[in-house]
């Protein structure tokens, strides 16, 4: 295969932490917000859109945190494509940790949260609106909108 070193760029295993953090935490954050508001005696009947936005934003931050180390490693390996020597995942990880410590796996995180976080928030809001449009339960409630 002439482009054998490009294969890791097509490997979607780094998407698993991102997708799980995004989808699962969206529901958990929404459910948690409804529970807190109910415990405080807040009428949530007109708060669905606010809960959706806040939950989506919090889920986007968690998704960025969960996927950043994998994307840093993927970027590091993509930068080494021009090198003659094959460099393993563990060697990339050790190099990043030696150069910058654990913080190195999260370099670029603020920019990622601004850029990718806004995209994820939008995706989750659209997802929830479509869910509601077809009569499925509101995220975090298990009930359809009244």
C-alpha positions in Angstrom: 0.0 0.0 0.0 1.7 3.2 -1.1 0.2 5.4 1.6 0.4 3.0 4.5 1.3 5.8 6.9 -1.9 7.6 6.2 -4.0 4.7 7.5 -4.3 6.1 11.1 -6.0 9.2 9.7 -8.8 6.9 8.5 -9.1 5.1 11.8 -12.3 6.2 13.6 -11.6 4.7 17.0 -10.7 8.1 18.4 -14.4 9.1 17.7 -15.7 6.7 20.3 -14.9 8.8 23.4 -16.2 11.9 21.6 -19.5 10.3 20.5 -20.2 8.7 23.9 -19.4 11.8 25.8 -21.5 13.9 23.6 -24.7 11.8 23.4 -24.7 10.3 26.9 -23.8 13.4 28.7 -26.3 15.5 26.8 -29.1 13.3 28.3 -27.5 13.1 31.7 -27.0 16.9 31.9 -30.6 17.6 30.8 -32.0 15.0 33.3 -29.8 16.5 36.0 -31.0 20.1 35.3 -34.6 19.0 35.4 -34.1 17.2 38.7 -32.3 20.2 40.2 -35.1 22.6 39.0 -37.8 20.2 40.3 -36.1 20.0 43.7 -35.9 23.8 43.8 -39.6 24.0 42.9 -39.0 25.7 39.6 -41.8 25.3 37.0 -40.0 23.6 34.1 -42.9 23.8 31.6 -41.3 26.8 29.9 -37.7 25.9 30.5 -37.2 23.2 27.9 -35.2 25.3 25.4 -33.0 26.7 28.1 -32.3 23.2 29.4 -31.6 22.0 25.9 -29.1 24.7 25.2 -27.3 24.5 28.6 -27.2 20.7 28.4 -25.8 20.7 24.8 -23.2 23.3 25.8 -22.0 21.2 28.8 -22.0 18.0 26.7 -19.9 19.8 24.1 -17.3 20.7 26.6 -17.2 17.1 27.9 -16.9 15.8 24.4 -14.0 18.1 23.6 -12.3 17.0 26.9 -12.8 13.3 26.1 -11.6 13.5 22.5 -8.7 16.0 22.7 -6.0 13.5 23.8 -6.8 11.2 20.9 -6.9 14.0 18.4 -3.5 15.4 19.7 -2.0 12.0 19.2 -3.6 11.7 15.7 -2.2 15.1 14.8 1.2 14.2 16.1 1.2 11.0 14.0 0.0 12.9 10.9 2.9 15.4 11.3 5.3 12.4 11.3 4.1 11.0 8.0 7.0 12.5 6.1 9.5 10.8 8.4 11.1 7.5 7.2 10.8 5.7 10.5 7.5 4.2 11.7 6.5 5.7 15.1 4.1 3.8 17.2 1.2 5.2 19.3 3.1 4.5 22.5 6.2 6.4 21.1 4.0 9.4 20.2 2.4 9.3 23.7 5.8 9.1 25.4 7.1 11.9 23.3 4.2 14.2 24.1 4.4 13.3 27.8 8.2 13.9 27.9 7.9 17.3 26.1 4.8 18.8 27.8 3.5 16.3 30.5 -0.2 15.4 30.7 -1.1 19.0 29.7 0.4 18.3 26.3 -2.5 15.9 25.5 -4.9 18.9 26.0 -2.9 21.5 24.1 -5.3 23.6 22.0 -8.3 22.8 24.1 -9.7 26.3 24.5 -9.7 26.9 20.8 -11.3 23.4 20.3 -14.0 24.2 22.8 -14.8 27.5 21.0 -14.8 26.0 17.5 -15.9 22.3 17.9 -18.0 23.1 21.1 -20.2 25.5 19.1 -20.7 22.9 16.4 -21.5 20.1 18.9 -23.9 22.4 20.7 -25.7 23.2 17.5 -25.8 19.5 16.5 -27.3 18.5 19.8 -29.9 21.3 19.7 -31.0 20.2 16.2 -31.0 16.6 17.3 -33.3 17.4 20.2 -35.6 19.6 18.0 -35.9 16.8 15.4 -36.6 14.3 18.2 -39.4 16.5 19.5 -40.8 17.1 16.0 -41.3 13.4 15.5 -42.9 13.0 18.9 -40.1 11.4 20.8 -39.4 12.4 24.5 -37.6 15.6 25.4 -34.0 14.8 26.2 -33.6 14.2 29.9 -37.3 13.9 30.7 -38.6 10.7 29.2 -41.7 12.6 28.3 -43.0 14.4 25.3 -43.4 18.2 25.3 -46.7 19.5 26.7 
